[in-house]
Amino acid sequence: MSTTLVVLVLVMPASAGSKARIVRLSDVQGTVQIERAPGDGFDRAFMNLPVIEGTKIKTGKDGRAEIEFEDGSALRLAPGSEISFANLSLGDEGQKLNAVDLVSGTVYANLHLKNAYDKKTGDQFQLNFARESLTVEQSAHFRAELNGSSRATIAVFKGKVSATGPSGQFDLADKHSATLSFTAGDPAAKDTFKIAKNYEAEPTDAWDHQQSDYHDQYATTTSSASLASPYAYGMSDLNYYGNFMQVPGYGNVWQPYFIGAGWSPFMDGAWSSYPGMGYMWVSGYPWGWMPYNYGNWAFAPGFGWVWQPGNWNSWNAYPTVVNAPAKTLIPTAPITGHQTVMVGRGPAFEPANGAPERLTINPGSAGFGVPRGSVNHLDRFAKKMNQTAHPVTVSTIQPARTLGPATSGFSGSSPMGERSAAPAMSAHPVPAAAGARPH
């Protein structure tokens, strides 16, 4: 008879009866910092950290970051930028209410709002900067850049946005841009704006479009199309780094590539503390969002560890586990303290310059250290590893760095040598904290 192990679940305020929401820090490249709650202080950010109302995120000169919302919408921060989440909540009709303050730098927004035209039941998004506000009443893709305290530029790639503030009110349509000039020192003076029927490309536009192409390409596959989930955040990563399949007795499940015989989903990650919420498990794997916050992990004989989707009405701070082997070691959340506690190799950090030209993927890595979209046909290399049980060395594709629109297929590369995506791993998970750092 199989043994069932259930880890206690902390149901967070993102459950159906709450007005609060939790979204995902979905990509971190280079220097990125996060302040989890007002006054908490900035700390180094890493992928899969939860983002709640009041969170601040800022990027260094070499940093880029992406925040993914429940519907698959995304905000992306260019280098030298900072945003604050002023509102992440649910309205009375269940609509998602989003308000983000652009403190400095450049932010890209690619939004897929539900029922946006209905002001009573539709999702809402507002971007505030200086004394101005942008509102979105339909799906849109745009860039907002704050140039110090005197000027801002808005470029709309797709859809339409509306601006309201001392400069007046205006709509900005597809392929148009606006330059706003702010009047400092005189509260009675009006800001001014100028609309153009085109926009100037920025160096980070290609990166933004490349990331959008990645999500579009992998958001839905034949195997995941039947997944009855109200959420889309993390779906593109699940389809890129693994696959869905039917397992007798377990139903429609998902499994990452490159797991090897001794892999456990709890080998690498961290416990991160949030004021008023306690510790949350943060997976170190680039796909590690939905499989740890919804549904449960199960050990299927003959298949290994698989994720069973479900339990969409609650957001789990701890992963739940079913039918675990007797010797499975699962990390336990610290009882007290505010430090971020590392487990195994800890959380994932992507270098600012992307993957090297040649990357070695080891058995048991489960995609750890493989930047999203950096390897074409990842599934083929996974199949090869399953057949040989040996590491595979792959050619990678570099992040876009040039002006102008990015081409699909993540083109471009630079010679950067070779490295291993993850060190060869022990057949046993590392259950204890490998160390701690200040919160």
C-alpha positions as CSV (number, residue, x, y, z in Angstrom):
1,M,0.0,0.0,0.0
2,S,1.4,3.4,-0.9
3,T,2.3,5.9,1.7
4,T,0.6,9.3,1.5
5,L,2.5,12.3,2.9
6,V,0.6,15.6,3.1
7,V,2.6,18.8,4.0
8,L,0.5,21.3,5.8
9,V,-0.7,24.0,3.5
10,L,-0.8,27.7,4.4
11,V,-3.6,29.2,2.3
12,M,-2.5,32.7,1.4
13,P,-4.9,35.7,1.0
14,A,-5.0,35.0,-2.8
15,S,-7.8,32.5,-2.1
16,A,-11.3,33.0,-3.5
17,G,-12.6,34.8,-0.4
18,S,-9.8,37.4,-0.2
19,K,-9.2,40.7,-2.0
20,A,-5.4,40.4,-2.0
21,R,-3.5,38.9,-4.9
22,I,0.0,37.4,-5.4
23,V,1.8,37.5,-8.7
24,R,5.2,36.2,-9.8
25,L,8.6,37.6,-10.3
26,S,9.1,35.5,-13.4
27,D,12.5,36.5,-14.7
28,V,15.6,38.0,-13.1
29,Q,18.7,38.8,-15.1
30,G,21.8,40.6,-13.7
31,T,21.4,42.9,-10.7
32,V,17.8,43.1,-9.5
33,Q,16.6,44.0,-6.0
34,I,13.3,43.6,-4.2
35,E,11.6,45.3,-1.2
36,R,8.9,42.8,-0.2
37,A,6.9,45.3,1.8
38,P,7.1,49.0,2.5
39,G,10.0,49.8,4.9
40,D,11.3,46.2,4.7
41,G,14.5,47.2,2.9
42,F,15.9,46.1,-0.5
43,D,17.4,42.6,-0.9
44,R,18.7,40.6,-3.8
45,A,15.8,39.4,-6.0
46,F,15.6,35.9,-7.5
47,M,13.2,34.2,-9.8
48,N,9.8,32.9,-8.6
49,L,9.6,35.3,-5.6
50,P,6.0,36.2,-4.9
51,V,5.1,39.8,-5.5
52,I,2.4,41.4,-3.3
53,E,0.8,44.8,-2.9
54,G,3.5,47.2,-1.7
55,T,6.4,45.4,-3.2
56,K,9.1,47.4,-4.9
57,I,11.5,46.1,-7.6
58,K,14.5,47.8,-9.1
59,T,17.1,46.9,-11.6
60,G,20.8,47.8,-11.7
61,K,22.7,49.0,-14.8
62,D,23.0,45.4,-16.0
63,G,19.6,44.2,-14.6
64,R,16.4,43.2,-16.3
65,A,13.3,41.8,-14.6
66,E,9.8,40.5,-15.5
67,I,6.7,40.2,-13.4
68,E,4.0,37.9,-14.6
69,F,0.3,38.3,-13.7
70,E,-2.3,35.6,-13.4
71,D,-3.7,36.1,-16.9
72,G,-0.2,35.9,-18.5
73,S,0.2,39.7,-18.7
74,A,3.7,40.9,-18.0
75,L,5.6,43.9,-16.9
76,R,9.3,44.1,-17.8
77,L,11.9,46.5,-16.3
78,A,14.8,47.7,-18.4
79,P,18.2,48.4,-16.7
80,G,18.2,51.2,-14.2
81,S,14.5,51.1,-13.4
82,E,12.2,50.9,-10.4
83,I,8.5,50.2,-9.9
84,S,6.2,49.9,-6.9
85,F,3.0,47.9,-6.8
86,A,0.5,50.3,-5.3
87,N,-2.5,48.0,-5.8
88,L,-2.8,44.3,-6.4
89,S,-6.3,43.3,-5.4
90,L,-9.7,42.0,-6.5
91,G,-12.8,44.1,-7.0
92,D,-16.3,43.3,-5.7
93,E,-17.0,41.4,-9.0
94,G,-13.8,39.5,-8.9
95,Q,-12.0,41.7,-11.4
96,K,-8.3,42.2,-11.1
97,L,-7.3,45.7,-10.0
98,N,-3.7,46.7,-10.8
99,A,-1.9,50.0,-10.0
100,V,1.8,50.3,-10.6
101,D,4.0,53.4,-9.9
102,L,7.0,53.9,-12.2
103,V,9.6,55.5,-10.0
104,S,12.4,55.7,-12.5
105,G,13.6,54.2,-15.7
106,T,11.7,52.2,-18.4
107,V,8.9,49.7,-18.0
108,Y,7.3,47.6,-20.7
109,A,3.7,46.4,-20.3
110,N,2.1,43.6,-22.3
111,L,-1.4,43.2,-21.0
112,H,-4.2,40.8,-21.6
113,L,-7.1,42.2,-19.6
114,K,-10.4,40.3,-19.2
115,N,-13.6,42.2,-20.0
116,A,-11.6,45.4,-20.0
117,Y,-14.3,47.4,-21.6
118,D,-16.7,46.8,-18.7
119,K,-15.8,49.2,-16.0
120,K,-17.8,47.2,-13.4
121,T,-16.6,43.7,-14.0
122,G,-13.5,44.2,-16.2
123,D,-9.9,44.0,-15.1
124,Q,-8.2,47.4,-14.7
125,F,-4.6,48.5,-15.0
126,Q,-3.1,51.9,-14.2
127,L,0.5,53.1,-14.5
128,N,1.4,56.2,-12.5
129,F,4.5,58.3,-13.0
130,A,5.2,61.9,-11.9
131,R,1.8,63.5,-11.8
132,E,0.4,61.5,-14.7
133,S,-1.5,58.2,-15.0
134,L,-1.9,55.8,-17.9
135,T,-5.0,53.6,-17.9
136,V,-5.6,50.6,-20.1
137,E,-9.1,49.5,-21.1
138,Q,-8.2,46.8,-23.5
139,S,-5.3,44.5,-24.2
140,A,-2.2,46.5,-25.0
141,H,1.6,46.4,-25.4
142,F,3.4,49.6,-24.6
143,R,6.6,51.2,-23.2
144,A,6.8,54.0,-20.6
145,E,10.1,55.8,-20.0
146,L,10.6,58.4,-17.2
147,N,13.5,60.7,-18.0
148,G,14.3,62.2,-14.6
149,S,11.8,64.7,-13.3
150,S,11.2,66.7,-16.5
151,R,10.1,64.4,-19.2
152,A,8.4,61.0,-20.0
153,T,7.8,59.2,-23.3
154,I,5.1,56.6,-24.1
155,A,5.2,54.3,-27.1
156,V,2.3,52.0,-28.0
157,F,3.3,48.9,-29.9
158,K,-0.2,47.4,-29.9
159,G,-3.7,48.5,-28.6
160,K,-4.5,51.8,-27.0
161,V,-3.8,53.6,-23.7
162,S,-5.3,56.7,-22.1
163,A,-3.4,59.4,-20.2
164,T,-4.8,61.6,-17.5
165,G,-3.0,64.3,-15.4
166,P,-2.0,67.9,-15.4
167,S,-1.1,67.6,-19.0
168,G,-4.7,66.9,-19.8
169,Q,-6.4,63.9,-21.2
170,F,-5.6,62.0,-24.4
171,D,-5.7,58.6,-26.0
172,L,-2.6,57.1,-27.6
173,A,-3.3,54.6,-30.4
174,D,-1.3,51.7,-31.9
175,K,2.1,52.7,-33.4
176,H,1.9,56.2,-31.8
177,S,4.0,57.9,-29.1
178,A,3.7,60.8,-26.8
179,T,6.3,63.0,-25.1
180,L,5.2,64.6,-21.9
181,S,7.1,67.6,-20.4
182,F,6.7,68.3,-16.7
183,T,6.6,71.7,-15.1
184,A,8.6,71.7,-11.8
185,G,8.3,74.2,-9.0
186,D,4.9,75.6,-10.0
187,P,1.9,73.5,-8.8
188,A,-0.5,75.6,-10.9
189,A,1.5,75.1,-14.1
190,K,0.3,72.5,-16.6
191,D,2.4,69.7,-17.9
192,T,2.4,69.5,-21.7
193,F,2.3,66.6,-24.2
194,K,3.1,66.1,-27.8
195,I,1.8,63.1,-29.9
196,A,3.7,61.6,-32.8
197,K,2.4,59.1,-35.4
198,N,5.4,56.8,-34.8
199,Y,7.9,56.0,-32.1
200,E,11.7,55.8,-31.8
201,A,13.1,52.4,-31.0
202,E,15.0,51.9,-27.8
203,P,17.9,49.4,-27.2
204,T,15.7,47.3,-24.9
205,D,12.7,47.1,-27.3
206,A,14.2,44.0,-29.0
207,W,14.6,42.2,-25.6
208,D,11.0,43.0,-24.7
209,H,9.6,41.7,-28.0
210,Q,11.8,38.6,-27.6
211,Q,10.3,37.8,-24.3
212,S,6.8,38.4,-25.6
213,D,7.5,36.0,-28.5
214,Y,8.7,33.4,-26.0
215,H,5.4,33.6,-24.1
216,D,3.3,33.6,-27.3
217,Q,5.2,30.6,-28.6
218,Y,5.0,28.4,-25.5
219,A,1.8,29.7,-23.7
220,T,-0.3,26.8,-25.1
221,T,0.6,23.4,-26.5
222,T,-1.6,20.5,-27.5
223,S,-0.8,18.6,-24.3
224,S,-1.5,21.5,-21.9
225,A,-4.6,22.9,-23.8
226,S,-6.9,20.7,-21.7
227,L,-5.5,21.9,-18.4
228,A,-8.5,23.4,-16.5
229,S,-6.7,26.3,-14.9
230,P,-7.9,29.8,-14.5
231,Y,-4.3,31.0,-14.5
232,A,-1.8,31.5,-17.3
233,Y,1.3,32.7,-15.3
234,G,4.1,30.1,-15.7
235,M,2.3,28.2,-18.4
236,S,4.9,29.1,-21.1
237,D,7.7,27.9,-18.8
238,L,5.9,24.6,-18.1
239,N,5.6,24.0,-21.8
240,Y,9.2,24.9,-22.5
241,Y,10.9,23.1,-19.6
242,G,8.7,19.9,-19.5
243,N,5.6,18.2,-20.8
244,F,2.1,17.1,-19.8
245,M,1.2,13.5,-20.0
246,Q,-1.4,11.0,-18.8
247,V,-0.3,8.6,-16.1
248,P,-2.7,5.8,-15.0
249,G,-4.0,6.5,-11.5
250,Y,-2.6,10.0,-11.5
251,G,-4.4,11.6,-14.4
252,N,-3.1,14.5,-16.5
253,V,0.2,15.4,-14.9
254,W,3.3,17.5,-15.8
255,Q,7.0,16.5,-15.5
256,P,10.1,18.6,-16.1
257,Y,12.8,17.4,-18.5
258,F,16.3,16.2,-17.4
259,I,15.1,14.9,-14.0
260,G,17.1,11.7,-13.7
261,A,16.4,8.7,-11.4
262,G,17.3,10.5,-8.1
263,W,15.7,13.9,-8.7
264,S,13.3,15.4,-6.2
265,P,11.3,18.6,-6.7
266,F,12.5,19.9,-3.3
267,M,16.3,19.8,-3.9
268,D,16.8,23.4,-4.8
269,G,15.1,26.6,-3.6
270,A,14.8,28.9,-0.6
271,W,12.5,29.9,2.2
272,S,11.6,33.6,1.8
273,S,10.0,35.6,4.6
274,Y,7.2,38.1,4.0
275,P,5.9,40.4,6.7
276,G,2.6,39.3,8.0
277,M,2.6,36.1,5.9
278,G,5.6,34.2,7.3
279,Y,7.8,31.9,5.1
280,M,7.0,30.9,1.6
281,W,8.8,28.2,-0.5
282,V,10.5,29.6,-3.6
283,S,11.6,27.1,-6.1
284,G,15.0,27.4,-7.7
285,Y,13.8,26.0,-11.1
286,P,12.9,28.5,-13.8
287,W,9.5,26.7,-14.2
288,G,8.9,26.5,-10.5
289,W,5.8,28.6,-9.9
290,M,2.5,26.8,-10.4
291,P,3.8,23.3,-9.5
292,Y,4.6,24.6,-6.0
293,N,1.7,26.9,-5.4
294,Y,-1.2,24.9,-6.8
295,G,-2.0,21.2,-7.0
296,N,0.5,18.7,-5.5
297,W,3.6,16.7,-6.3
298,A,3.1,13.0,-6.4
299,F,5.6,10.1,-6.9
300,A,4.3,7.8,-9.6
301,P,6.1,4.4,-9.7
302,G,7.8,3.9,-13.1
303,F,7.6,7.6,-13.9
304,G,9.1,9.4,-10.9
305,W,7.9,12.8,-9.5
306,V,5.0,14.4,-11.4
307,W,2.9,17.5,-10.7
308,Q,-0.8,17.0,-10.5
309,P,-2.6,20.4,-11.3
310,G,-5.6,21.5,-9.3
311,N,-6.7,23.3,-6.1
312,W,-7.0,26.5,-8.0
313,N,-9.1,28.2,-5.3
314,S,-6.1,28.5,-2.9
315,W,-2.5,29.7,-3.2
316,N,-0.2,27.4,-1.3
317,A,2.9,28.9,0.5
318,Y,4.2,25.3,1.0
319,P,4.1,22.6,-1.7
320,T,1.9,19.6,-1.1
321,V,3.1,16.1,-1.5
322,V,1.3,12.8,-2.2
323,N,2.7,9.2,-2.2
324,A,6.3,10.2,-1.4
325,P,8.9,7.4,-1.0
326,A,9.6,6.6,2.6
327,K,13.1,8.3,2.6
328,T,12.0,11.5,0.8
329,L,13.4,14.5,2.6
330,I,11.2,17.6,2.2
331,P,12.5,21.0,3.5
332,T,10.6,22.4,6.5
333,A,9.9,26.1,6.8
334,P,11.8,27.9,9.6
335,I,9.7,28.5,12.6
336,T,11.0,31.9,13.4
337,G,13.2,34.5,11.8
338,H,13.3,36.8,8.8
339,Q,16.3,35.6,6.9
340,T,16.1,34.0,3.4
341,V,17.2,30.4,4.0
342,M,18.8,28.5,1.1
343,V,18.1,24.9,0.3
344,G,20.5,22.9,-2.0
345,R,21.7,25.2,-4.7
346,G,19.3,27.8,-3.6
347,P,17.3,30.1,-6.0
348,A,18.1,30.8,-9.6
349,F,20.0,33.8,-10.8
350,E,20.5,34.5,-14.5
351,P,23.6,36.4,-15.6
352,A,23.0,39.7,-17.3
353,N,24.7,38.5,-20.5
354,G,22.7,35.4,-20.9
355,A,23.9,31.8,-21.4
356,P,27.3,31.0,-22.8
357,E,27.5,29.9,-26.5
358,R,27.8,26.3,-25.4
359,L,25.9,25.0,-22.4
360,T,26.1,21.5,-20.8
361,I,22.9,20.1,-19.2
362,N,23.4,17.4,-16.6
363,P,21.0,14.5,-15.7
364,G,19.1,15.5,-12.6
365,S,19.3,19.3,-13.3
366,A,15.6,19.6,-14.2
367,G,16.4,22.7,-16.3
368,F,18.2,24.5,-13.4
369,G,20.6,27.0,-15.0
370,V,19.0,26.9,-18.5
371,P,17.7,30.4,-19.3
372,R,14.3,30.5,-20.8
373,G,14.2,30.3,-24.6
374,S,18.0,29.9,-24.8
375,V,17.9,26.4,-26.3
376,N,15.8,25.4,-29.3
377,H,14.0,22.1,-29.2
378,L,14.8,21.4,-25.5
379,D,12.5,18.4,-25.7
380,R,14.8,16.7,-28.2
381,F,17.8,17.0,-26.0
382,A,15.8,15.7,-23.1
383,K,14.9,12.6,-25.1
384,K,18.5,12.1,-26.0
385,M,19.5,12.3,-22.3
386,N,16.8,9.7,-21.4
387,Q,18.3,7.3,-23.9
388,T,22.0,7.8,-22.9
389,A,21.8,9.0,-19.3
390,H,24.8,11.2,-20.1
391,P,25.1,15.1,-20.1
392,V,24.3,16.9,-23.3
393,T,26.0,19.9,-24.6
394,V,23.9,22.4,-26.6
395,S,24.3,25.6,-28.5
396,T,22.4,28.5,-27.0
397,I,20.7,31.6,-28.3
398,Q,21.5,35.0,-26.7
399,P,19.2,37.7,-25.5
400,A,18.4,40.4,-28.0
401,R,20.6,43.5,-27.5
402,T,20.1,45.5,-30.7
403,L,17.8,48.3,-31.8
404,G,14.7,47.6,-33.7
405,P,12.1,44.8,-33.6
406,A,13.2,41.4,-32.5
407,T,12.8,38.5,-34.8
408,S,11.0,35.3,-33.6
409,G,13.2,32.3,-32.8
410,F,15.4,34.3,-30.4
411,S,18.1,35.1,-32.9
412,G,21.6,36.4,-32.1
413,S,24.5,35.1,-30.3
414,S,27.9,36.0,-28.9
415,P,30.9,33.8,-28.2
416,M,31.0,33.4,-24.5
417,G,32.8,30.1,-23.9
418,E,31.1,27.0,-22.3
419,R,29.7,26.2,-18.9
420,S,27.6,23.6,-17.2
421,A,23.9,24.5,-16.6
422,A,24.0,22.7,-13.3
423,P,26.6,20.6,-11.5
424,A,26.2,16.8,-11.4
425,M,23.8,16.1,-8.6
426,S,23.6,13.6,-5.8
427,A,20.9,10.9,-6.0
428,H,19.5,12.3,-2.7
429,P,17.8,15.6,-2.2
430,V,19.4,18.2,0.1
431,P,16.8,18.9,2.7
432,A,18.5,21.3,5.1
433,A,19.4,24.9,4.6
434,A,22.8,25.3,2.9
435,G,23.1,28.7,4.5
436,A,21.3,32.0,5.2
437,R,21.7,35.6,4.3
438,P,20.1,38.8,5.8
439,H,16.5,39.3,4.8
